[in-house]
Amino acid sequence: MTPPTVLVADDDRSIRTVLTQALGRSGYQVRCTGNAATLWRWVEDGEGDLVITDVVMPDENGLDLIPRIKRIRPELRVVVMSAQSTLMTAVKAAQRGAFEYLPKPFDLKELLAVVGRALQAPAPASDTPPAEPRDAEERLPLIGRSVAMQEI
């Protein structure tokens, strides 16, 4: 079985190096870039099982990538990290569909835990409305029918 691939976009070479080493030691394949354009190309090509992106990059804001990623690959989780660790940045990341937001500097153990959770999280629910109940009995409130429940 092929290990999951994590796509990393950060304009800071030292962050890319640290993440490559830490994620690689944890068994993940890693592809790194210093710009949003390359990350976007990888996402469009169907690469990666998880994205970790910085907010501030030379060619595009990482937060602006999230809705675009979600449009073409809604199942792809995005973890946002930023040295601009403000509440507003975290809120914007969440509103745009980020799985998690990590302020820099981040703890590697925490980052690895977030990566693990993101890769194990169930696929997002589709926009399909829930099925209608088939008969009147299914529309009734849940009432226990077992003997034990009837005694209560």
Secondary structure, DSSP 8 states (H G I E B T S, - for coil): ----EEEEE-S-HHHHHHHHHHHHHTT-EEEEESSHHHHHHHHHTT--SEEEEES--SSS-HHHHHHHHHHH-TT-EEEEEESS--HHHHHHHHHTT-SEEEESS--HHHHHHHHHHHHHS-----S------SSHHHHS-----SHHHHH-
